[in-house]
Structure formats: C-alpha cells, structure tokens
Amino acid sequence: MLDDFAAMHRELLAVLGDKEPGTIARGDVVSDPILMFVDDAVQDLGQYGRVVSNKRVIGMMKADWMPARGDVIRVRGRTSKVEEIVSDDGILVVVVMHG
C-alpha cells in the first residue's frame, strides 16, 4: 500500500517545487542522478544579534536514496555534506546543509 502512495507522491512532486538532478556519495559509492527538491534560503541565527547564514534544504524520495549524516550531495554545481536529517515520513526524506 505504501508503494501506491509513493507513486502518487512522486507524480505530485514532479509538478511542484524547485527540482534538480543531483548525486549523493557515501564513501566510494555514488548514486545515479536522482531528483532533488532544493530550497536555498537565508536564515537568522541567534537571539541577541543578527547573524545571517545560508541554508540549503533538500528533499528526495526515500526509494531513491536514504541519506545519512556525512553523505556528500552535489546539486546545482555545489557540493556539501548532510548535516542533519530534518524529516522522514517514509516516502520523502528532507535534509539540511549549512554554508
């Protein structure tokens, strides 16, 4: 049953969001290009002063790759490591990278 939902989820996401092909590497293993949903944004850090930082949030289908901290993602010509897994609903995994 989850496969049916995943297929519908993939179709819906195909028409939404800012999607890009990218690759993920874990050690010597590199994925084939997979569809990633990229959100580049600016965030404020701290409570007492304004410090601005770049934040990149990337979502991908769990069936394509299950990311882990330390995986290296290359998308939009930029390479960075996964710092944190923000959410995993069983279908879509969202990770955050700073810098």
N, C-alpha and C positions, 0 to 999 in steps of 0.2 A: 504494500500500500504506500509506503514511503517513496518508493520509486516513481509512482504515479504523481505524487506531489512534487518531487524533484523535477520531473519533466515539465510540469506546468510552471514551476518556479523559474526554470531555465528559459522557457519561452517568454515569460513576463519580463524577466531581467534583460532579455535580448533587445527589447524595445525601450527600456528605461536606462537611466544612468549614463555616466561617462565611462564607457567600457574601452579597454585597450588590451591587445595581446601582450603577454609578458611571460617570463620564465622564472622558475624557482629552483634554487640549488640547495642541496643538503649534502655537504661533503663533496664527493665526486659525482653524485647523481644529480642530473639536471633534467627538469621536466621538459616535455614538448611545450610549445607555446599554448598557453591557456588564457581564457577570457578573464580579465580582472576589472573590477569596478573601482575606479580611482577617485578619491576625493582629496585634493590638495587644498589645505586651508591654513589660516593663521590662528594661533591661539594665544591667549594671555596666560602668563604663569605668575603665581604668587598672589598675595593678598594686599601687600603694602606698597608696591610699586608696579609699574607696568613694564614687563619684560615680554617681548613678542618672540614667538618661536614658530617655525614651520612645522606643520603636522601633516602627515600623509596617512590616510586611512584606505585600506584596500580590502575589498570583499572578493571572494571566489567561491565557486561551487566546491563543496567538500568532496564530491565524487571525483573532481579533477585532481585535487591535492589537499592533504591535511597539513597545513603549515604548523611549524613549531618554532619556539624562540631560537634565534640564531640562524634560521634559514635565510638565504640571500635572495631577494626579489629584484628582478630587473624589469622595469616598465617605464615607458616614456623617456628612455635614454638615461635613466638614473638607477643606480644600484644601491640598495641599503638592506640592513638586516632587520628581521622581525624582532621588535622589542616586546610586544605583548599581544596576546590573543584577546580581543575585546568581547567577541561573542561567537557562539557556535550553536545554531539552532537545529543542527542535524542535517541541514541542507546547505546553508550558506555560512561560511566562516569569515569573520572580519578581524583584520589585524591592524595594528598601528605602528608607524615608524616615525621617529622624530629626526629633525635635522635637515 
